[in-house]
Amino acid sequence: MGLWKQISRFLSGGAIDYAQLETVQRLLIEADFGVAATNETVERLSRATKVDQETLERIVVEQLGPPPAASLARAEKPPTVVLVFGVNGTGKTTTVAKLAHRLKNEGRSVLLAAADTFRAGATEQLETWAKRLGAPFLGANSGKGADPAAVAFDAVDAGLARGIDTVLVDTAGRLHTDERLREELKKVVRVVGKRHSGAPHESLLVLDATIGQNAVHQAKEFSAAVPLTGLVITKLDGTAKGGSVVALRRAVPAPIRFLGTGETLDDLELFDPARFAHRLVSG
């Protein structure tokens, strides 16, 4: 059931009174809006001259902010370097493949680099995607435990040598509370910046929508460790807790760039605040 249908059952006459606020707050919290977004939404509903689905959608859209750029940034001098962050299980490596597919459809050449040298099978998974996409691939020669920053450096080096338009780097995906991981990611950022001016040109964090407010905590931790240019929210095809997207937009300065809505390469859509708000509210 959509969010508006749940809320409207407790309203009468197109208005909201204080006796109903607690119920509306509970419904928003259950939808994973988080405390801040819930309080703002309820406060604005209480001041609205008319409380209906359109009003709720407008409030959600305004909290989500403006639409993102239609595509990823382009470096003044190729290659554009894109780092992709996220914990294990978010669909990070698959998202890298989806981004590569999207960029290739835009006519951009892409190199995929597996700098997640910690997770068993991560390199092989990305290499399989690269073969499927017909894209060049670079991984660690020494296998599991190799230096991720060295892989990222070599990938940028290869991009420069081969005239590649965009280098997509899949970084290590251990828990966001792992201090060693955070330092490792900071090193990756420093190293690619030394090899190529302005790099990384994009730093995207992949988050799983199904874990609700835990995604907000992850976003805050990663944002404190590395400069983020955008968020990619995955698994929205399998969750009723889409309010976490509103909470995420408030939690970190990075805009939401893409939504992952399925398992195929085409299941990555540009984030549209109005369309998302309508989907969330109407159900």
Secondary structure, 3 states (H helix, E strand, C coil): CCHHHHHHCCCECCECCHHHHHHHHHHHHHCCCHHHHHHHHHHHHHHCCCCCHHHHHHHHHHHHCCCCCCCCCCCCCCCEEEEEECCCCCCHHHHHHHHHHHHHHCCCCEEEEEECCCCCCHHHHHHHHHHHHCCCEECCCCCCCCCHHHHHHHHHHHHHHHCCCEEEEEECCCCCCCHHHHHHHHHHHHHHHHHCCCCCCEEEEEEEHHHCHHHHHHHHHHHHHCCCCEEEEECHHHCCCCHHHHHHHHHCCCCEEEEECCCCCCCEEECCHHHHHHHHHHC
